[in-house]
Amino acid sequence: MRLSEVAAVAYRRYHNLDTRIVRIFYTYGPRMKIDDGRMVSEFIKNSLFGEDLVIYGDGTHTRSLTYVSDTIEGILRVAHSQEHEPVNIGRSEEITVLECAQLILALTGSHSQIRFSEPLEDDPKRRCPDITKARKLLGWESKVNLPTGLRRTVDYFRTLLSVKLAKEPPIAS
């Protein structure tokens, strides 16, 4: 990521281009790939299939989850600004990984279990952007609350899975 920021600055200076740098934090929502391996999609997929939700570590590490429409709005505001320095676009509120798993279980109505596994190497304990610049400069902050955004994402995955299952040929006996 840092390399792309350096490249953008170099191109702006060398080629006199009008560039912007947006630092996007965890974005989720409809049209996510169901098998992308990221926390939200994995938790939703496993909940809908009745499989365990695996948390690496004790679940107290935090994440900042931004709904896709908020991320797009932030990117557009940066694009239309005159700011050339990096701007963080992400939700300023954190949720623990365990709380996220529990919320997804509640939203899906799943009876899946939460299972803890060894922590991943180099997994940060906290991920939360400082969006002070986005607030002050652009008047931007995330608007879609987490339960609403996750509910929309769950609904999307339910629809996606029902379409996929309907298209699969029946198993031959």
Secondary structure, 3 states (H helix, E strand, C coil): CHHHHHHHHHHHHHHCCCCCCEEECCEECCCCCCCCCCHHHHHHHHHHHCCCEEEECCCCCEECCEEHHHHHHHHHHHHCCCCCCCEEECCCCCEEHHHHHHHHHHHHCCCCCEEEECCCCCCCCCCCCCCHHHHHHHCCCCCCCHHHHHHHHHHHHHHHHHHHHHHCCCCCC
